[in-house]
Amino acid sequence: MTSGRNIDSANLGVYVVWVPMNRALERDVANATREVWDARARHYWDDAGWLMAAYKDVLGGFPVDTAAWDTYILYGPDATWDRDKPPKPAYWMHQLGSARQPRAFGPFWNPETFRAQVMAIAR
């Protein structure tokens, strides 16, 4: 993911949560962090997949048999997490399936569109 990179804004935080999909294990996270080059990135491991289930409900764009992973979620500066589920994001995209045959109902990953959304929120 490069959408946050080269955006010079003190208002931008990057939180990356790695989950146990495709047989991933916590020990794989160190190598995976190379995919997110932004120095602001904070990396976390969700062994139980709790966030996948929580975001599936919050985002509402996932069929019953699809976990909410490979998603890119944006929050504005006033977002707070004060309940047992994440707050509804300002914007999100996913990378499940393909653009022609997506496996979730939200917008499919487009770096330019996502970058524009990041820029609008991180002002």
C-alpha positions, 0 to 999 in steps of 0.5 A: 500500500503506497497511498499514505506514502509521500503525503506530508501531513502531521494529521495522518496516522497509519495503523496496519493490522495483520490477520491470520489469512492464507495460513499467515502466522505472527512470525510472518508479520516482520516480513509483511511489514515491508509492504507498508513503507510509511514511517508512521505505520504502526503494525499489529497482529490480530491472532484471533481475527477479531477485527475481521469479524468486527469490521465485517459488521461495521462495513456491511459489504461482505457476504456471509462467507467472506471475511473482512480482510485486505481492506483499507479503512479511513477515519477522520480526525474526530473518530473515536473507538468507544464501543466494542466495535470499530466506528463506521469509517469515513471511507473504505476500499477492499482488495478481495477478488478482482475489479471485475469480480469483487468478493465484497460490496464496497469499492474495489481498491484503486490507489488514486481514488484512495489517495484522493480520499486520504488527502481530503481527510488528512488536511 
